[in-house]
């Protein structure tokens, strides 16, 4: 997760939360918040494996305003990643509440993690394998003025995690980012694309996600993060993925990203929140989001029973073989 800069385009004054904002079930308080002080300082990223996850029932995660068109969007090449930030009128800033959250969390920025190849891109691993691309959508609690201030506090920042899998045709929803990467090739360059709803780049989820506490490091400081990881994947094709590899770092070299070491789960909790079924064998869902219903998903042409034990691992191994057979 990139914490090099806050890309929130405006500070948000703290307001008094409503009763519905701050009231949590006894289970939520004792389980999710009760473990935060200890587990929020353990390192991220980790390996996500559904067999290691504990089922947990929480209220639905609620999304507000994500389909509202921003008044400004900005793409920035930080020399390490691509950050998308946006600006809305203060009353229209998208925010999350419910689920494991105490209070409201407003959108701050989103950024990407990619690799030198299509098999080492994601920050987290799924069943010990990296995926091509990972996106973090960062939110901070309205008790704080900025993302930087929120990062100093347990429960101040939430990162929504989306994995991208390879697909045989382009993802039209990510075009506003991909098509404009050529405008921010150089480090510290900024481009303001045409406006679009940021929800085009990801999807809402109310249930069926993973949750854990962990921290990231920026310079010499650790920052506690609550991670919410969608089981439903976004998609990208080979050509779109390679566009990230034209971006230059501060030394005017192509950004070379080595995946961070994967921390052990250890004694910390990994939760599977509100699973859709009680018998899930694959860590990530292989069913595409409904917005892709007219497109062909890569797994459709693979003879793999993805729901069987080991099916997800077999899928990733098959995917790696296919990637190596292509010129990426």
PLY file of the C-alpha trace (Angstrom):
ply
format ascii 1.0
element vertex 328
property float x
property float y
property float z
element edge 327
property int vertex1
property int vertex2
end_header
0.00 0.00 0.00
1.37 3.40 -0.94
1.47 5.78 2.02
4.02 8.10 0.48
1.43 10.83 0.09
-2.19 11.44 0.87
-4.13 12.01 -2.28
-7.28 13.20 -0.62
-8.09 16.39 -2.48
-9.74 18.00 0.52
-9.69 17.79 4.29
-12.93 16.81 5.95
-14.15 18.40 9.13
-15.04 15.95 11.82
-18.74 15.67 12.52
-20.72 14.02 15.27
-21.66 10.52 14.17
-25.28 9.49 14.26
-26.43 6.71 16.56
-26.48 4.31 13.61
-22.91 5.28 12.74
-21.41 4.53 16.13
-23.55 1.70 17.47
-21.89 -1.66 17.01
-23.07 -5.08 17.99
-21.47 -6.64 21.06
-19.91 -9.26 18.80
-18.33 -6.65 16.57
-16.92 -4.68 19.49
-15.47 -7.71 21.22
-14.06 -9.47 18.16
-12.97 -6.97 15.50
-12.22 -3.93 17.62
-11.09 -5.98 20.60
-8.15 -7.48 18.70
-7.12 -4.26 16.97
-4.61 -2.92 19.49
-2.57 -6.12 19.26
-3.05 -7.26 15.68
-3.11 -3.90 13.87
0.65 -3.57 14.37
1.50 -6.95 12.84
3.03 -6.64 9.35
1.19 -6.78 6.05
0.76 -8.17 3.43
-0.16 -11.77 4.22
-1.18 -14.86 2.30
-4.95 -15.18 2.00
-6.20 -18.75 2.26
-9.84 -19.52 2.85
-8.90 -22.60 4.88
-7.25 -20.33 7.45
-10.21 -17.94 7.70
-12.75 -17.89 10.50
-16.36 -17.23 9.53
-17.76 -14.06 11.06
-21.23 -12.51 10.83
-21.33 -8.70 10.74
-23.83 -6.06 9.62
-23.75 -5.28 5.90
-21.08 -2.88 4.65
-22.87 0.25 3.37
-21.66 2.38 0.45
-22.72 5.98 -0.18
-22.07 8.26 -3.14
-19.61 6.18 -5.16
-21.55 6.64 -8.38
-21.49 10.44 -7.99
-19.38 12.14 -10.65
-16.38 13.94 -9.09
-15.65 17.57 -9.87
-11.98 16.70 -10.47
-9.88 13.56 -10.97
-6.09 13.45 -10.85
-3.65 10.71 -11.84
-0.16 10.91 -10.34
3.02 8.93 -11.00
4.75 9.01 -7.61
7.81 7.19 -8.91
6.61 4.10 -7.04
2.98 3.67 -8.07
0.01 5.34 -9.76
-2.38 7.18 -7.47
-5.85 8.30 -8.44
-7.38 11.03 -6.31
-10.62 12.91 -6.78
-12.56 15.86 -5.44
-16.25 16.29 -4.67
-18.23 18.94 -2.83
-17.81 18.22 0.88
-21.39 17.01 1.17
-20.91 14.53 -1.70
-17.63 12.78 -0.77
-18.18 9.00 -1.04
-18.04 7.15 2.27
-18.42 3.74 3.89
-20.14 2.73 7.09
-21.53 -0.40 8.69
-19.86 -3.79 8.59
-16.82 -3.75 10.91
-16.56 0.05 10.80
-17.14 2.41 13.70
-18.31 5.66 12.17
-17.87 6.93 8.61
-14.85 6.41 6.37
-14.43 8.75 3.40
-12.65 7.98 0.14
-9.08 9.28 0.07
-7.28 7.72 -2.92
-6.69 4.51 -4.81
-3.46 3.08 -6.15
-2.07 -0.02 -7.86
0.49 -2.76 -7.23
1.95 -4.49 -10.29
5.04 -6.55 -10.96
7.81 -7.07 -13.47
5.81 -9.95 -14.93
2.19 -11.04 -14.79
2.89 -13.56 -12.03
4.38 -11.29 -9.37
2.15 -8.24 -9.34
-0.06 -8.38 -6.28
1.07 -7.33 -2.81
-0.91 -10.07 -1.05
-0.79 -13.66 -2.20
-3.72 -15.99 -2.75
-2.96 -19.57 -1.75
0.75 -18.58 -1.88
0.57 -17.25 -5.45
0.73 -13.65 -6.67
-1.90 -12.30 -9.06
-1.19 -9.88 -11.93
-2.48 -6.66 -10.32
-3.82 -5.44 -6.99
-5.68 -2.22 -6.26
-6.05 -0.56 -2.86
-8.93 1.86 -2.30
-8.04 3.91 0.77
-10.54 5.46 3.19
-10.05 7.31 6.47
-12.30 7.93 9.45
-14.06 11.30 9.60
-12.79 11.73 13.16
-9.56 12.88 11.49
-8.84 15.79 9.18
-6.56 13.98 6.74
-5.30 10.55 5.77
-1.92 11.34 7.31
-3.49 12.08 10.69
-5.71 8.99 10.49
-2.69 6.78 9.79
-1.36 7.50 13.25
-4.35 5.83 14.91
-5.63 2.26 15.10
-8.89 2.18 13.18
-8.12 5.41 11.35
-7.60 3.93 7.87
-9.30 1.15 5.92
-7.89 -0.33 2.72
-10.26 -2.10 0.33
-8.35 -4.69 -1.72
-9.27 -5.80 -5.23
-7.38 -8.44 -7.21
-7.22 -8.35 -11.00
-7.08 -11.55 -12.98
-6.12 -11.95 -16.62
-8.83 -11.98 -19.23
-8.75 -12.47 -22.97
-10.37 -9.12 -23.80
-9.76 -5.60 -22.44
-11.52 -4.32 -19.36
-13.40 -1.29 -20.66
-14.05 -0.01 -17.15
-10.36 0.61 -16.44
-9.73 2.45 -19.72
-9.77 5.91 -18.06
-6.64 4.90 -16.14
-4.88 2.69 -18.68
-5.35 5.04 -21.62
-3.84 7.94 -19.70
-0.77 6.25 -18.25
1.15 7.58 -21.23
0.51 11.07 -19.85
2.30 10.33 -16.56
5.34 8.35 -17.70
7.75 10.60 -15.79
7.97 10.64 -11.98
5.91 13.28 -10.18
3.91 13.93 -13.34
0.20 14.62 -13.01
-2.69 14.33 -15.46
-6.34 15.27 -15.11
-8.47 12.92 -17.23
-12.07 13.39 -18.26
-14.43 12.87 -15.36
-15.95 9.46 -14.66
-17.47 7.74 -11.60
-14.67 6.11 -9.63
-16.93 3.11 -9.08
-16.17 2.15 -12.69
-12.77 0.97 -11.46
-14.02 -1.38 -8.75
-17.24 -2.78 -7.29
-19.18 -2.53 -4.08
-19.45 -5.51 -1.77
-21.61 -5.83 1.32
-20.80 -9.44 2.22
-18.42 -12.28 1.33
-15.07 -10.61 1.97
-11.95 -11.22 4.05
-10.92 -9.00 6.96
-7.72 -8.73 8.94
-5.61 -6.18 10.79
-2.06 -5.40 9.72
0.38 -2.56 9.26
2.46 -1.04 6.50
5.72 0.86 6.83
6.52 4.27 5.42
10.06 5.47 6.14
10.65 4.36 9.74
7.04 4.31 10.94
4.41 1.59 10.95
0.83 2.49 10.14
-2.08 0.31 11.32
-4.59 -0.65 8.63
-7.88 -2.54 8.58
-7.86 -4.62 5.39
-11.11 -5.62 3.64
-10.48 -7.96 0.71
-13.14 -8.65 -1.91
-13.48 -12.28 -3.03
-14.82 -11.09 -6.39
-12.08 -10.27 -8.87
-11.74 -7.43 -11.34
-10.10 -8.15 -14.68
-7.41 -6.89 -17.03
-5.86 -8.17 -20.26
-2.18 -8.60 -21.15
-1.87 -5.37 -23.12
-3.48 -3.28 -20.40
-1.23 -4.81 -17.77
1.93 -3.98 -19.71
1.02 -0.28 -19.80
1.97 0.04 -16.14
5.50 -1.03 -17.06
6.20 2.08 -19.12
6.21 4.30 -16.02
9.52 5.68 -14.75
10.83 6.06 -11.21
12.89 8.89 -9.69
16.05 7.51 -11.33
14.33 7.68 -14.74
14.23 3.92 -14.94
11.18 1.75 -15.43
9.49 1.28 -12.07
10.72 -2.07 -10.81
8.53 -3.50 -8.12
9.67 -6.34 -5.92
6.81 -7.81 -3.89
7.05 -7.07 -0.19
7.83 -10.07 2.00
4.70 -12.00 2.87
4.16 -11.91 6.62
3.00 -15.01 8.42
-0.56 -15.10 9.68
0.68 -16.38 13.01
-1.83 -15.99 15.81
-3.69 -13.13 14.18
-7.25 -13.52 12.94
-8.25 -13.73 9.29
-12.03 -13.50 8.99
-14.36 -14.51 6.17
-17.21 -12.07 6.69
-20.77 -13.11 5.85
-19.90 -15.88 3.37
-22.55 -16.47 0.72
-22.44 -20.20 1.37
-21.15 -22.25 4.26
-19.00 -24.41 1.97
-16.49 -22.29 0.04
-13.48 -24.21 -1.25
-11.80 -21.51 -3.34
-10.23 -18.46 -1.75
-11.38 -16.10 -4.50
-14.61 -16.38 -6.41
-14.07 -17.23 -10.07
-17.45 -15.88 -11.09
-17.04 -12.47 -12.72
-18.81 -9.45 -11.32
-22.14 -8.75 -12.97
-20.70 -5.80 -14.88
-18.65 -8.30 -16.92
-21.58 -10.59 -17.68
-21.26 -10.01 -21.43
-17.54 -10.72 -21.49
-15.75 -14.04 -21.59
-13.88 -14.91 -18.39
-10.50 -16.58 -18.70
-11.48 -19.51 -16.49
-14.35 -20.36 -18.85
-11.95 -22.07 -21.22
-9.93 -23.91 -18.57
-10.91 -27.46 -17.74
-10.68 -26.99 -13.98
-13.18 -27.66 -11.22
-12.43 -24.42 -9.44
-14.72 -25.25 -6.54
-12.94 -28.48 -5.67
-10.23 -28.68 -3.00
-7.05 -27.37 -4.60
-8.99 -25.99 -7.56
-7.89 -22.40 -7.01
-4.24 -23.47 -6.78
-4.59 -25.52 -9.96
-6.16 -22.54 -11.70
-3.26 -20.27 -10.71
-0.68 -22.84 -11.84
-2.45 -23.21 -15.19
-2.63 -19.45 -15.52
1.11 -19.13 -14.86
1.86 -21.65 -17.61
-0.29 -19.72 -20.04
1.38 -16.45 -19.12
4.86 -17.90 -19.65
3.82 -19.12 -23.08
3.06 -15.56 -24.15
5.27 -12.55 -24.67
4.19 -10.14 -22.01
0 1
1 2
2 3
3 4
4 5
5 6
6 7
7 8
8 9
9 10
10 11
11 12
12 13
13 14
14 15
15 16
16 17
17 18
18 19
19 20
20 21
21 22
22 23
23 24
24 25
25 26
26 27
27 28
28 29
29 30
30 31
31 32
32 33
33 34
34 35
35 36
36 37
37 38
38 39
39 40
40 41
41 42
42 43
43 44
44 45
45 46
46 47
47 48
48 49
49 50
50 51
51 52
52 53
53 54
54 55
55 56
56 57
57 58
58 59
59 60
60 61
61 62
62 63
63 64
64 65
65 66
66 67
67 68
68 69
69 70
70 71
71 72
72 73
73 74
74 75
75 76
76 77
77 78
78 79
79 80
80 81
81 82
82 83
83 84
84 85
85 86
86 87
87 88
88 89
89 90
90 91
91 92
92 93
93 94
94 95
95 96
96 97
97 98
98 99
99 100
100 101
101 102
102 103
103 104
104 105
105 106
106 107
107 108
108 109
109 110
110 111
111 112
112 113
113 114
114 115
115 116
116 117
117 118
118 119
119 120
120 121
121 122
122 123
123 124
124 125
125 126
126 127
127 128
128 129
129 130
130 131
131 132
132 133
133 134
134 135
135 136
136 137
137 138
138 139
139 140
140 141
141 142
142 143
143 144
144 145
145 146
146 147
147 148
148 149
149 150
150 151
151 152
152 153
153 154
154 155
155 156
156 157
157 158
158 159
159 160
160 161
161 162
162 163
163 164
164 165
165 166
166 167
167 168
168 169
169 170
170 171
171 172
172 173
173 174
174 175
175 176
176 177
177 178
178 179
179 180
180 181
181 182
182 183
183 184
184 185
185 186
186 187
187 188
188 189
189 190
190 191
191 192
192 193
193 194
194 195
195 196
196 197
197 198
198 199
199 200
200 201
201 202
202 203
203 204
204 205
205 206
206 207
207 208
208 209
209 210
210 211
211 212
212 213
213 214
214 215
215 216
216 217
217 218
218 219
219 220
220 221
221 222
222 223
223 224
224 225
225 226
226 227
227 228
228 229
229 230
230 231
231 232
232 233
233 234
234 235
235 236
236 237
237 238
238 239
239 240
240 241
241 242
242 243
243 244
244 245
245 246
246 247
247 248
248 249
249 250
250 251
251 252
252 253
253 254
254 255
255 256
256 257
257 258
258 259
259 260
260 261
261 262
262 263
263 264
264 265
265 266
266 267
267 268
268 269
269 270
270 271
271 272
272 273
273 274
274 275
275 276
276 277
277 278
278 279
279 280
280 281
281 282
282 283
283 284
284 285
285 286
286 287
287 288
288 289
289 290
290 291
291 292
292 293
293 294
294 295
295 296
296 297
297 298
298 299
299 300
300 301
301 302
302 303
303 304
304 305
305 306
306 307
307 308
308 309
309 310
310 311
311 312
312 313
313 314
314 315
315 316
316 317
317 318
318 319
319 320
320 321
321 322
322 323
323 324
324 325
325 326
326 327
